[in-house]
Amino acid sequence: MSNILIDTDILINFLRGREKARNYLLSVLEDSTIYCSVITVAEIYAGMKEHEKSKTSELIESLNIVDVTQEIAEKAGEYKRREKGHLLELADCIIASTAFVKDAILATGNEKHYPMHDIKKIVVKM
């Protein structure tokens, strides 16, 4: 069984009915522990449309939400400091560091947001 941390873009695409996001999540559901950063929860709620509220709440409740710990925050700070050549968002650094700490594969549609070399990534084309 593997650990997978789902990035915000995949969950948003799932909520908006995108087939590739749905198919990906269904493909990993049985053989993986699915995680989601609390940062992703904030990003989803920030962009949520009013009619998506119920569906969004149901999805979030079905996931293993990972809070930002000191270890995750420190690793995120390292990423932000180390990757100065890239325009990295702190939120993406926190998501990446969550994957690192949970020893999870980061599933994302935005590979360029995650130039870190010490995390495993899978790019889901949507």
TORVO-431924 format. One record per residue: residue number from 1; y, z, x of N, C-alpha, C, O, CB in turn. Coordinates in nm, 4 decimals, decimal comma. Glycine has a CB too. Layout:
<nodes>
num | n_py | n_pz | n_px | ca_py | ca_pz | ca_px | c_py | c_pz | c_px | o_py | o_pz | o_px | cb_py | cb_pz | cb_px
NUM | Y | Z | X | Y | Z | X | Y | Z | X | Y | Z | X | Y | Z | X
...
</nodes>
This chain:
<nodes>
num | n_py | n_pz | n_px | ca_py | ca_pz | ca_px | c_py | c_pz | c_px | o_py | o_pz | o_px | cb_py | cb_pz | cb_px
1 | -0,1180 | 0,0000 | 0,0847 | 0,0000 | 0,0000 | 0,0000 | 0,1246 | 0,0000 | 0,0895 | 0,1320 | 0,0752 | 0,1866 | -0,0004 | 0,1230 | -0,0965
2 | 0,2203 | -0,0833 | 0,0565 | 0,3421 | -0,0919 | 0,1361 | 0,4601 | -0,0336 | 0,0588 | 0,4569 | -0,0218 | -0,0637 | 0,3706 | -0,2378 | 0,1758
3 | 0,5635 | 0,0021 | 0,1330 | 0,6888 | 0,0488 | 0,0749 | 0,7856 | -0,0681 | 0,0733 | 0,8009 | -0,1383 | 0,1733 | 0,7476 | 0,1702 | 0,1543
4 | 0,8510 | -0,0891 | -0,0403 | 0,9496 | -0,1960 | -0,0512 | 1,0777 | -0,1388 | -0,1099 | 1,0759 | -0,0722 | -0,2135 | 0,8962 | -0,3132 | -0,1385
5 | 1,1885 | -0,1654 | -0,0425 | 1,3198 | -0,1268 | -0,0919 | 1,3844 | -0,2529 | -0,1494 | 1,4043 | -0,3512 | -0,0781 | 1,4087 | -0,0620 | 0,0222
6 | 1,4163 | -0,2493 | -0,2763 | 1,4716 | -0,3660 | -0,3449 | 1,6237 | -0,3640 | -0,3345 | 1,6878 | -0,2647 | -0,3688 | 1,4270 | -0,3692 | -0,4935
7 | 1,6805 | -0,4740 | -0,2870 | 1,8251 | -0,4863 | -0,2735 | 1,8887 | -0,5141 | -0,4096 | 1,8226 | -0,5574 | -0,5040 | 1,8610 | -0,5981 | -0,1733
8 | 2,0160 | -0,4882 | -0,4161 | 2,0929 | -0,4996 | -0,5393 | 2,0813 | -0,6377 | -0,6029 | 2,0637 | -0,6484 | -0,7243 | 2,2376 | -0,4683 | -0,5123
9 | 2,0907 | -0,7422 | -0,5236 | 2,0922 | -0,8783 | -0,5792 | 1,9641 | -0,9102 | -0,6563 | 1,9695 | -0,9783 | -0,7587 | 2,1114 | -0,9805 | -0,4673
10 | 1,8515 | -0,8630 | -0,6096 | 1,7256 | -0,8902 | -0,6786 | 1,7232 | -0,8199 | -0,8135 | 1,6821 | -0,8783 | -0,9137 | 1,6058 | -0,8458 | -0,5929
11 | 1,7670 | -0,6952 | -0,8159 | 1,7672 | -0,6215 | -0,9421 | 1,8659 | -0,6797 | -1,0421 | 1,8367 | -0,6856 | -1,1616 | 1,7998 | -0,4758 | -0,9172
12 | 1,9811 | -0,7222 | -0,9952 | 2,0783 | -0,7857 | -1,0856 | 2,0209 | -0,9156 | -1,1413 | 2,0323 | -0,9428 | -1,2608 | 2,2124 | -0,8133 | -1,0120
13 | 1,9594 | -0,9955 | -1,0547 | 1,8984 | -1,1200 | -1,1022 | 1,7851 | -1,0929 | -1,2008 | 1,7677 | -1,1673 | -1,2973 | 1,8460 | -1,2017 | -0,9841
14 | 1,7091 | -0,9879 | -1,1773 | 1,6041 | -0,9486 | -1,2712 | 1,6654 | -0,9125 | -1,4068 | 1,6183 | -0,9585 | -1,5109 | 1,5227 | -0,8293 | -1,2151
15 | 1,7696 | -0,8308 | -1,4048 | 1,8349 | -0,7888 | -1,5291 | 1,8960 | -0,9052 | -1,6050 | 1,9069 | -0,9015 | -1,7276 | 1,9418 | -0,6865 | -1,4995
16 | 1,9351 | -1,0067 | -1,5333 | 1,9971 | -1,1232 | -1,5973 | 1,8948 | -1,2317 | -1,6308 | 1,9311 | -1,3438 | -1,6666 | 2,1054 | -1,1811 | -1,5068
17 | 1,7664 | -1,1969 | -1,6188 | 1,6601 | -1,2855 | -1,6648 | 1,6203 | -1,3957 | -1,5692 | 1,5557 | -1,4918 | -1,6110 | 1,7002 | -1,3462 | -1,7902
18 | 1,6564 | -1,3853 | -1,4424 | 1,6190 | -1,4886 | -1,3462 | 1,4697 | -1,4805 | -1,3162 | 1,4192 | -1,3759 | -1,2753 | 1,7010 | -1,4745 | -1,2163
19 | 1,4008 | -1,5902 | -1,3367 | 1,2554 | -1,5944 | -1,3258 | 1,2047 | -1,5592 | -1,1864 | 1,1055 | -1,4874 | -1,1740 | 1,2059 | -1,7305 | -1,3638
20 | 1,2703 | -1,6080 | -1,0814 | 1,2223 | -1,5808 | -0,9455 | 1,2288 | -1,4320 | -0,9128 | 1,1393 | -1,3792 | -0,8469 | 1,3043 | -1,6602 | -0,8433
21 | 1,3332 | -1,3645 | -0,9580 | 1,3437 | -1,2193 | -0,9358 | 1,2342 | -1,1469 | -1,0134 | 1,1704 | -1,0555 | -0,9610 | 1,4839 | -1,1666 | -0,9784
22 | 1,2131 | -1,1871 | -1,1362 | 1,1079 | -1,1264 | -1,2186 | 0,9712 | -1,1471 | -1,1563 | 0,8921 | -1,0534 | -1,1458 | 1,1101 | -1,1844 | -1,3602
23 | 0,9436 | -1,2699 | -1,1151 | 0,8145 | -1,3009 | -1,0540 | 0,7926 | -1,2212 | -0,9256 | 0,6821 | -1,1730 | -0,9003 | 0,8046 | -1,4502 | -1,0248
24 | 0,8977 | -1,2073 | -0,8447 | 0,8831 | -1,1310 | -0,7211 | 0,8491 | -0,9855 | -0,7526 | 0,7539 | -0,9304 | -0,6973 | 1,0120 | -1,1390 | -0,6367
25 | 0,9264 | -0,9237 | -0,8409 | 0,9016 | -0,7825 | -0,8725 | 0,7617 | -0,7629 | -0,9311 | 0,6939 | -0,6657 | -0,8978 | 1,0078 | -0,7301 | -0,9710
26 | 0,7190 | -0,8524 | -1,0162 | 0,5831 | -0,8419 | -1,0724 | 0,4769 | -0,8574 | -0,9641 | 0,3715 | -0,7943 | -0,9714 | 0,5619 | -0,9482 | -1,1815
27 | 0,5037 | -0,9405 | -0,8641 | 0,4054 | -0,9655 | -0,7581 | 0,3844 | -0,8445 | -0,6669 | 0,2777 | -0,8308 | -0,6071 | 0,4489 | -1,0844 | -0,6749
28 | 0,4833 | -0,7575 | -0,6553 | 0,4717 | -0,6424 | -0,5648 | 0,4459 | -0,5110 | -0,6381 | 0,4216 | -0,4083 | -0,5747 | 0,5974 | -0,6294 | -0,4822
29 | 0,4511 | -0,5138 | -0,7670 | 0,4434 | -0,3912 | -0,8468 | 0,3154 | -0,3120 | -0,8266 | 0,3204 | -0,1899 | -0,8123 | 0,4569 | -0,4247 | -0,9910
30 | 0,2020 | -0,3783 | -0,8251 | 0,0743 | -0,3076 | -0,8187 | 0,0380 | -0,2566 | -0,6796 | -0,0251 | -0,1516 | -0,6673 | -0,0339 | -0,3971 | -0,8672
31 | 0,0763 | -0,3284 | -0,5762 | 0,0326 | -0,2951 | -0,4405 | 0,1395 | -0,2289 | -0,3544 | 0,1212 | -0,2140 | -0,2336 | -0,0145 | -0,4184 | -0,3724
32 | 0,2509 | -0,1892 | -0,4153 | 0,3615 | -0,1350 | -0,3363 | 0,4265 | -0,0177 | -0,4077 | 0,4204 | -0,0044 | -0,5299 | 0,4659 | -0,2438 | -0,3079
33 | 0,4888 | 0,0668 | -0,3266 | 0,5783 | 0,1677 | -0,3813 | 0,7175 | 0,1068 | -0,3755 | 0,7648 | 0,0679 | -0,2687 | 0,5699 | 0,3055 | -0,3019
34 | 0,7823 | 0,0988 | -0,4901 | 0,9118 | 0,0326 | -0,5012 | 1,0228 | 0,1372 | -0,4946 | 1,0261 | 0,2317 | -0,5733 | 0,9211 | -0,0494 | -0,6327
35 | 1,1131 | 0,1180 | -0,3994 | 1,2270 | 0,2068 | -0,3817 | 1,3571 | 0,1325 | -0,4091 | 1,3641 | 0,0098 | -0,4039 | 1,2280 | 0,2658 | -0,2402
36 | 1,4582 | 0,2107 | -0,4381 | 1,5922 | 0,1586 | -0,4617 | 1,6903 | 0,2626 | -0,4078 | 1,6759 | 0,3815 | -0,4360 | 1,6174 | 0,1283 | -0,6152
37 | 1,7879 | 0,2196 | -0,3318 | 1,8895 | 0,3110 | -0,2800 | 1,9838 | 0,3534 | -0,3928 | 2,0125 | 0,2757 | -0,4839 | 1,9692 | 0,2448 | -0,1644
38 | 2,0306 | 0,4759 | -0,3853 | 2,1297 | 0,5229 | -0,4806 | 2,2563 | 0,4363 | -0,4712 | 2,3310 | 0,4256 | -0,5685 | 2,1631 | 0,6721 | -0,4550
39 | 2,2802 | 0,3754 | -0,3566 | 2,3939 | 0,2831 | -0,3399 | 2,3741 | 0,1600 | -0,4282 | 2,4694 | 0,1105 | -0,4883 | 2,4097 | 0,2407 | -0,1905
40 | 2,2514 | 0,1112 | -0,4359 | 2,2208 | -0,0017 | -0,5230 | 2,2472 | 0,0347 | -0,6687 | 2,2983 | -0,0472 | -0,7452 | 2,0747 | -0,0461 | -0,5047
41 | 2,2128 | 0,1564 | -0,7069 | 2,2398 | 0,2017 | -0,8442 | 2,3894 | 0,1918 | -0,8722 | 2,4298 | 0,1416 | -0,9771 | 2,1895 | 0,3480 | -0,8660
42 | 2,4712 | 0,2392 | -0,7793 | 2,6169 | 0,2319 | -0,7974 | 2,6643 | 0,0871 | -0,8062 | 2,7481 | 0,0543 | -0,8903 | 2,6889 | 0,3036 | -0,6818
43 | 2,6116 | 0,0008 | -0,7205 | 2,6527 | -0,1406 | -0,7231 | 2,6134 | -0,2068 | -0,8546 | 2,6899 | -0,2859 | -0,9098 | 2,5899 | -0,2171 | -0,6052
44 | 2,4954 | -0,1748 | -0,9045 | 2,4510 | -0,2332 | -1,0319 | 2,5407 | -0,1872 | -1,1464 | 2,5853 | -0,2682 | -1,2276 | 2,3040 | -0,1950 | -1,0609
45 | 2,5667 | -0,0577 | -1,1524 | 2,6516 | -0,0065 | -1,2605 | 2,7951 | -0,0589 | -1,2495 | 2,8621 | -0,0762 | -1,3513 | 2,6519 | 0,1468 | -1,2591
46 | 2,8420 | -0,0839 | -1,1294 | 2,9772 | -0,1376 | -1,1120 | 2,9904 | -0,2779 | -1,1713 | 3,0966 | -0,3144 | -1,2215 | 3,0142 | -0,1403 | -0,9636
47 | 2,8825 | -0,3563 | -1,1656 | 2,8882 | -0,4931 | -1,2164 | 2,8215 | -0,5135 | -1,3510 | 2,8117 | -0,6263 | -1,3995 | 2,8262 | -0,5840 | -1,1186
48 | 2,7754 | -0,4048 | -1,4118 | 2,6994 | -0,4134 | -1,5362 | 2,7893 | -0,4543 | -1,6533 | 2,9029 | -0,4089 | -1,6663 | 2,6313 | -0,2792 | -1,5663
49 | 2,7347 | -0,5407 | -1,7366 | 2,8020 | -0,5776 | -1,8602 | 2,7593 | -0,4779 | -1,9680 | 2,6485 | -0,4245 | -1,9633 | 2,7682 | -0,7255 | -1,9020
50 | 2,8453 | -0,4538 | -2,0625 | 2,8196 | -0,3508 | -2,1642 | 2,6866 | -0,3726 | -2,2359 | 2,6143 | -0,2763 | -2,2618 | 2,9328 | -0,3486 | -2,2664
51 | 2,6535 | -0,4968 | -2,2680 | 2,5289 | -0,5228 | -2,3414 | 2,4038 | -0,5046 | -2,2538 | 2,2917 | -0,5080 | -2,3046 | 2,5312 | -0,6647 | -2,3983
52 | 2,4227 | -0,4852 | -2,1231 | 2,3103 | -0,4655 | -2,0315 | 2,2791 | -0,3179 | -2,0073 | 2,1856 | -0,2862 | -1,9337 | 2,3394 | -0,5333 | -1,8993
53 | 2,3550 | -0,2281 | -2,0676 | 2,3445 | -0,0856 | -2,0364 | 2,2042 | -0,0291 | -2,0616 | 2,1493 | 0,0384 | -1,9745 | 2,4455 | -0,0083 | -2,1183
54 | 2,1465 | -0,0547 | -2,1763 | 2,0150 | 0,0002 | -2,2099 | 1,9069 | -0,0531 | -2,1167 | 1,8256 | 0,0229 | -2,0641 | 1,9794 | -0,0324 | -2,3548
55 | 1,9071 | -0,1844 | -2,0969 | 1,8083 | -0,2483 | -2,0097 | 1,8234 | -0,1991 | -1,8652 | 1,7245 | -0,1783 | -1,7950 | 1,8228 | -0,4020 | -2,0155
56 | 1,9474 | -0,1812 | -1,8228 | 1,9749 | -0,1334 | -1,6873 | 1,9229 | 0,0088 | -1,6694 | 1,8580 | 0,0393 | -1,5694 | 2,1260 | -0,1392 | -1,6572
57 | 1,9507 | 0,0943 | -1,7644 | 1,9030 | 0,2327 | -1,7566 | 1,7514 | 0,2386 | -1,7498 | 1,6957 | 0,3158 | -1,6717 | 1,9527 | 0,3133 | -1,8765
58 | 1,6844 | 0,1585 | -1,8303 | 1,5378 | 0,1550 | -1,8292 | 1,4847 | 0,1128 | -1,6925 | 1,3912 | 0,1734 | -1,6403 | 1,4856 | 0,0595 | -1,9374
59 | 1,5443 | 0,0095 | -1,6353 | 1,5008 | -0,0384 | -1,5041 | 1,5203 | 0,0694 | -1,3979 | 1,4284 | 0,0984 | -1,3212 | 1,5776 | -0,1657 | -1,4650
60 | 1,6382 | 0,1280 | -1,3931 | 1,6693 | 0,2282 | -1,2914 | 1,5738 | 0,3476 | -1,3037 | 1,5274 | 0,4004 | -1,2027 | 1,8165 | 0,2750 | -1,3044
61 | 1,5451 | 0,3892 | -1,4245 | 1,4543 | 0,5027 | -1,4462 | 1,3121 | 0,4728 | -1,4003 | 1,2351 | 0,5650 | -1,3734 | 1,4529 | 0,5411 | -1,5934
62 | 1,2764 | 0,3449 | -1,3909 | 1,1402 | 0,3079 | -1,3506 | 1,1226 | 0,3008 | -1,1990 | 1,0109 | 0,2840 | -1,1501 | 1,1034 | 0,1745 | -1,4114
63 | 1,2318 | 0,3135 | -1,1251 | 1,2281 | 0,2996 | -0,9796 | 1,2302 | 0,4351 | -0,9098 | 1,2698 | 0,5361 | -0,9680 | 1,3453 | 0,2152 | -0,9320
64 | 1,1875 | 0,4353 | -0,7858 | 1,1987 | 0,5536 | -0,7004 | 1,3343 | 0,5465 | -0,6310 | 1,3525 | 0,4704 | -0,5360 | 1,0802 | 0,5616 | -0,5952
65 | 1,4282 | 0,6253 | -0,6787 | 1,5642 | 0,6218 | -0,6258 | 1,5724 | 0,7124 | -0,5026 | 1,5279 | 0,8272 | -0,5050 | 1,6674 | 0,6661 | -0,7345
66 | 1,6301 | 0,6584 | -0,3951 | 1,6435 | 0,7328 | -0,2696 | 1,7893 | 0,7732 | -0,2516 | 1,8784 | 0,6886 | -0,2433 | 1,5940 | 0,6480 | -0,1480
67 | 1,8115 | 0,9039 | -0,2458 | 1,9459 | 0,9561 | -0,2203 | 1,9836 | 0,9358 | -0,0744 | 1,8969 | 0,9181 | 0,0111 | 1,9544 | 1,1053 | -0,2574
68 | 2,1131 | 0,9384 | -0,0465 | 2,1611 | 0,9273 | 0,0911 | 2,1498 | 1,0658 | 0,1556 | 2,2165 | 1,1614 | 0,1159 | 2,3098 | 0,8732 | 0,0963
69 | 2,0645 | 1,0725 | 0,2545 | 2,0468 | 1,1963 | 0,3312 | 2,1315 | 1,1878 | 0,4581 | 2,1909 | 1,0842 | 0,4878 | 1,8958 | 1,2201 | 0,3665
70 | 2,1360 | 1,2968 | 0,5309 | 2,2086 | 1,2943 | 0,6576 | 2,1454 | 1,1933 | 0,7524 | 2,2166 | 1,1203 | 0,8214 | 2,2108 | 1,4342 | 0,7220
71 | 2,0127 | 1,1881 | 0,7565 | 1,9436 | 1,0928 | 0,8443 | 1,9800 | 0,9491 | 0,8093 | 2,0048 | 0,8675 | 0,8981 | 1,7918 | 1,1119 | 0,8350
72 | 1,9831 | 0,9183 | 0,6806 | 2,0198 | 0,7830 | 0,6363 | 2,1657 | 0,7540 | 0,6710 | 2,1976 | 0,6449 | 0,7182 | 1,9965 | 0,7669 | 0,4837
73 | 2,2536 | 0,8503 | 0,6481 | 2,3962 | 0,8315 | 0,6777 | 2,4206 | 0,8092 | 0,8268 | 2,5003 | 0,7236 | 0,8651 | 2,4764 | 0,9526 | 0,6298
74 | 2,3518 | 0,8863 | 0,9102 | 2,3687 | 0,8702 | 1,0548 | 2,3208 | 0,7337 | 1,1008 | 2,3871 | 0,6689 | 1,1818 | 2,2934 | 0,9798 | 1,1299
75 | 2,2067 | 0,6892 | 1,0504 | 2,1548 | 0,5565 | 1,0877 | 2,2498 | 0,4473 | 1,0389 | 2,2729 | 0,3494 | 1,1098 | 2,0125 | 0,5343 | 1,0288
76 | 2,3047 | 0,4631 | 0,9189 | 2,4011 | 0,3654 | 0,8662 | 2,5242 | 0,3577 | 0,9565 | 2,5759 | 0,2493 | 0,9833 | 2,4430 | 0,4025 | 0,7215
77 | 2,5701 | 0,4728 | 1,0027 | 2,6831 | 0,4752 | 1,0955 | 2,6522 | 0,4032 | 1,2249 | 2,7376 | 0,3333 | 1,2795 | 2,7234 | 0,6173 | 1,1253
78 | 2,5289 | 0,4201 | 1,2751 | 2,4873 | 0,3475 | 1,3952 | 2,4920 | 0,1972 | 1,3720 | 2,5431 | 0,1224 | 1,4554 | 2,3461 | 0,3900 | 1,4374
79 | 2,4381 | 0,1528 | 1,2574 | 2,4398 | 0,0088 | 1,2262 | 2,5832 | -0,0434 | 1,2224 | 2,6135 | -0,1468 | 1,2819 | 2,3695 | -0,0187 | 1,0909
80 | 2,6696 | 0,0266 | 1,1537 | 2,8084 | -0,0184 | 1,1387 | 2,8774 | -0,0249 | 1,2747 | 2,9518 | -0,1191 | 1,3019 | 2,8861 | 0,0754 | 1,0438
81 | 2,8534 | 0,0738 | 1,3597 | 2,9145 | 0,0777 | 1,4921 | 2,8564 | -0,0310 | 1,5831 | 2,9298 | -0,0961 | 1,6575 | 2,8946 | 0,2158 | 1,5556
82 | 2,7250 | -0,0501 | 1,5766 | 2,6556 | -0,1421 | 1,6667 | 2,6816 | -0,2888 | 1,6323 | 2,6890 | -0,3723 | 1,7224 | 2,5068 | -0,1148 | 1,6631
83 | 2,6950 | -0,3204 | 1,5080 | 2,7082 | -0,4599 | 1,4639 | 2,8543 | -0,4988 | 1,4445 | 2,8897 | -0,5581 | 1,3425 | 2,6310 | -0,4821 | 1,3337
84 | 2,9376 | -0,4667 | 1,5395 | 3,0819 | -0,4909 | 1,5263 | 3,1177 | -0,6385 | 1,5126 | 3,2217 | -0,6711 | 1,4554 | 3,1539 | -0,4336 | 1,6452
85 | 3,0353 | -0,7266 | 1,5630 | 3,0637 | -0,8691 | 1,5537 | 3,0449 | -0,9246 | 1,4135 | 3,0900 | -1,0350 | 1,3828 | 2,9768 | -0,9442 | 1,6490
86 | 2,9793 | -0,8491 | 1,3305 | 2,9540 | -0,8928 | 1,1934 | 3,0453 | -0,8160 | 1,0986 | 3,0848 | -0,7028 | 1,1267 | 2,8048 | -0,8723 | 1,1548
87 | 3,0774 | -0,8772 | 0,9889 | 3,1572 | -0,8089 | 0,8875 | 3,0626 | -0,7371 | 0,7924 | 3,0425 | -0,7797 | 0,6786 | 3,2492 | -0,9091 | 0,8102
88 | 3,0059 | -0,6293 | 0,8398 | 2,9097 | -0,5538 | 0,7608 | 2,9801 | -0,4560 | 0,6685 | 3,0732 | -0,3859 | 0,7081 | 2,8124 | -0,4796 | 0,8516
89 | 2,9336 | -0,4532 | 0,5458 | 2,9805 | -0,3530 | 0,4513 | 2,9040 | -0,2238 | 0,4770 | 2,7845 | -0,2269 | 0,5065 | 2,9624 | -0,4010 | 0,3039
90 | 2,9716 | -0,1117 | 0,4659 | 2,9049 | 0,0162 | 0,4847 | 2,7916 | 0,0339 | 0,3835 | 2,6876 | 0,0910 | 0,4165 | 3,0057 | 0,1310 | 0,4724
91 | 2,8108 | -0,0142 | 0,2614 | 2,7056 | -0,0039 | 0,1591 | 2,5780 | -0,0741 | 0,2058 | 2,4683 | -0,0217 | 0,1863 | 2,7539 | -0,0647 | 0,0250
92 | 2,5910 | -0,1912 | 0,2666 | 2,4736 | -0,2627 | 0,3171 | 2,4093 | -0,1876 | 0,4334 | 2,2870 | -0,1874 | 0,4477 | 2,5122 | -0,4045 | 0,3612
93 | 2,4913 | -0,1244 | 0,5154 | 2,4365 | -0,0432 | 0,6255 | 2,3564 | 0,0744 | 0,5706 | 2,2523 | 0,1099 | 0,6259 | 2,5501 | 0,0083 | 0,7173
94 | 2,4040 | 0,1343 | 0,4631 | 2,3320 | 0,2455 | 0,4019 | 2,2010 | 0,1968 | 0,3410 | 2,0983 | 0,2635 | 0,3543 | 2,4188 | 0,3138 | 0,2946
95 | 2,2031 | 0,0827 | 0,2752 | 2,0806 | 0,0270 | 0,2176 | 1,9803 | -0,0040 | 0,3283 | 1,8622 | 0,0284 | 0,3160 | 2,1114 | -0,1006 | 0,1356
96 | 2,0267 | -0,0664 | 0,4360 | 1,9374 | -0,0981 | 0,5489 | 1,8811 | 0,0284 | 0,6118 | 1,7624 | 0,0342 | 0,6440 | 2,0119 | -0,1803 | 0,6555
97 | 1,9646 | 0,1289 | 0,6292 | 1,9160 | 0,2523 | 0,6904 | 1,8182 | 0,3245 | 0,5989 | 1,7299 | 0,3957 | 0,6469 | 2,0329 | 0,3442 | 0,7247
98 | 1,8323 | 0,3075 | 0,4699 | 1,7353 | 0,3639 | 0,3756 | 1,5997 | 0,2979 | 0,3964 | 1,4971 | 0,3658 | 0,3980 | 1,7830 | 0,3454 | 0,2291
99 | 1,5987 | 0,1658 | 0,4121 | 1,4734 | 0,0948 | 0,4401 | 1,4129 | 0,1444 | 0,5705 | 1,2919 | 0,1655 | 0,5789 | 1,4971 | -0,0577 | 0,4467
100 | 1,4958 | 0,1628 | 0,6717 | 1,4470 | 0,2112 | 0,8014 | 1,3813 | 0,3488 | 0,7881 | 1,2694 | 0,3696 | 0,8351 | 1,5626 | 0,2177 | 0,9030
101 | 1,4508 | 0,4413 | 0,7243 | 1,4025 | 0,5789 | 0,7127 | 1,2771 | 0,5860 | 0,6260 | 1,1872 | 0,6651 | 0,6546 | 1,5119 | 0,6690 | 0,6545
102 | 1,2695 | 0,5051 | 0,5210 | 1,1528 | 0,5064 | 0,4321 | 1,0394 | 0,4194 | 0,4864 | 0,9339 | 0,4093 | 0,4237 | 1,1926 | 0,4584 | 0,2921
103 | 1,0601 | 0,3566 | 0,6021 | 0,9628 | 0,2633 | 0,6592 | 0,9230 | 0,1592 | 0,5547 | 0,8053 | 0,1316 | 0,5315 | 0,8376 | 0,3390 | 0,7109
104 | 1,0265 | 0,1033 | 0,4932 | 1,0076 | 0,0079 | 0,3836 | 1,0532 | -0,1313 | 0,4250 | 1,1399 | -0,1471 | 0,5109 | 1,0842 | 0,0535 | 0,2582
105 | 0,9943 | -0,2296 | 0,3635 | 1,0390 | -0,3675 | 0,3774 | 1,1596 | -0,3838 | 0,2858 | 1,1533 | -0,3480 | 0,1681 | 0,9242 | -0,4708 | 0,3423
106 | 1,2684 | -0,4370 | 0,3383 | 1,3866 | -0,4620 | 0,2570 | 1,3730 | -0,5992 | 0,1927 | 1,3714 | -0,7012 | 0,2615 | 1,5167 | -0,4528 | 0,3421
107 | 1,3633 | -0,6007 | 0,0606 | 1,3556 | -0,7265 | -0,0142 | 1,4963 | -0,7619 | -0,0602 | 1,5591 | -0,6869 | -0,1349 | 1,2570 | -0,7154 | -0,1364
108 | 1,5449 | -0,8767 | -0,0148 | 1,6825 | -0,9163 | -0,0430 | 1,6925 | -1,0673 | -0,0595 | 1,6072 | -1,1421 | -0,0117 | 1,7762 | -0,8687 | 0,0686
109 | 1,7951 | -1,1098 | -0,1261 | 1,8283 | -1,2515 | -0,1323 | 1,9422 | -1,2845 | -0,0374 | 1,9820 | -1,4003 | -0,0242 | 1,8653 | -1,2916 | -0,2748
110 | 1,9943 | -1,1813 | 0,0288 | 2,1118 | -1,1953 | 0,1156 | 2,0800 | -1,1545 | 0,2586 | 2,1293 | -1,0523 | 0,3064 | 2,2279 | -1,1113 | 0,0622
111 | 1,9992 | -1,2323 | 0,3264 | 1,9573 | -1,1983 | 0,4624 | 2,0752 | -1,1792 | 0,5569 | 2,0696 | -1,0944 | 0,6460 | 1,8661 | -1,3058 | 0,5166
112 | 2,1819 | -1,2568 | 0,5390 | 2,2950 | -1,2465 | 0,6307 | 2,3660 | -1,1110 | 0,6225 | 2,4401 | -1,0750 | 0,7139 | 2,3938 | -1,3572 | 0,6021
113 | 2,3444 | -1,0362 | 0,5150 | 2,4034 | -0,9028 | 0,5035 | 2,3305 | -0,7999 | 0,5893 | 2,3786 | -0,6881 | 0,6081 | 2,4028 | -0,8580 | 0,3585
114 | 2,2129 | -0,8389 | 0,6418 | 2,1275 | -0,7451 | 0,7134 | 2,0841 | -0,8012 | 0,8488 | 1,9691 | -0,8424 | 0,8640 | 2,0049 | -0,7107 | 0,6292
115 | 2,1745 | -0,8034 | 0,9477 | 2,1392 | -0,8571 | 1,0795 | 2,0607 | -0,7585 | 1,1667 | 2,0297 | -0,7883 | 1,2821 | 2,2646 | -0,8985 | 1,1519
116 | 2,0293 | -0,6429 | 1,1120 | 1,9587 | -0,5406 | 1,1890 | 1,8205 | -0,5907 | 1,2294 | 1,7514 | -0,6548 | 1,1503 | 1,9468 | -0,4101 | 1,1080
117 | 1,7810 | -0,5611 | 1,3522 | 1,6518 | -0,6096 | 1,4028 | 1,5414 | -0,5043 | 1,3960 | 1,4257 | -0,5340 | 1,4256 | 1,6673 | -0,6565 | 1,5456
118 | 1,5756 | -0,3842 | 1,3581 | 1,4739 | -0,2792 | 1,3554 | 1,4234 | -0,2461 | 1,2151 | 1,3591 | -0,1432 | 1,1944 | 1,5288 | -0,1553 | 1,4184
119 | 1,4526 | -0,3335 | 1,1192 | 1,3966 | -0,3188 | 0,9851 | 1,3194 | -0,4449 | 0,9491 | 1,3501 | -0,5544 | 0,9962 | 1,5083 | -0,2908 | 0,8806
120 | 1,2187 | -0,4270 | 0,8645 | 1,1422 | -0,5412 | 0,8146 | 1,2130 | -0,5938 | 0,6913 | 1,2599 | -0,5169 | 0,6074 | 0,9938 | -0,5019 | 0,7823
121 | 1,2204 | -0,7269 | 0,6809 | 1,2895 | -0,7888 | 0,5681 | 1,2025 | -0,8983 | 0,5084 | 1,1239 | -0,9630 | 0,5777 | 1,4265 | -0,8461 | 0,6117
122 | 1,2184 | -0,9166 | 0,3802 | 1,1610 | -1,0328 | 0,3139 | 1,2748 | -1,0928 | 0,2319 | 1,3435 | -1,0223 | 0,1580 | 1,0345 | -0,9949 | 0,2234
123 | 1,2938 | -1,2237 | 0,2459 | 1,4001 | -1,2924 | 0,1745 | 1,3397 | -1,3564 | 0,0502 | 1,2466 | -1,4366 | 0,0575 | 1,4699 | -1,3989 | 0,2649
124 | 1,3957 | -1,3182 | -0,0636 | 1,3515 | -1,3727 | -0,1916 | 1,4546 | -1,4755 | -0,2344 | 1,5685 | -1,4420 | -0,2671 | 1,3336 | -1,2601 | -0,3004
125 | 1,4128 | -1,6010 | -0,2335 | 1,5048 | -1,7103 | -0,2700 | 1,5195 | -1,7136 | -0,4211 | 1,4214 | -1,7220 | -0,4950 | 1,4535 | -1,8485 | -0,2165
126 | 1,6431 | -1,7069 | -0,4646 | 1,6708 | -1,7097 | -0,6079 | 1,7621 | -1,8245 | -0,6379 | 1,7986 | -1,8457 | -0,7535 | 1,7326 | -1,5778 | -0,6559
</nodes>
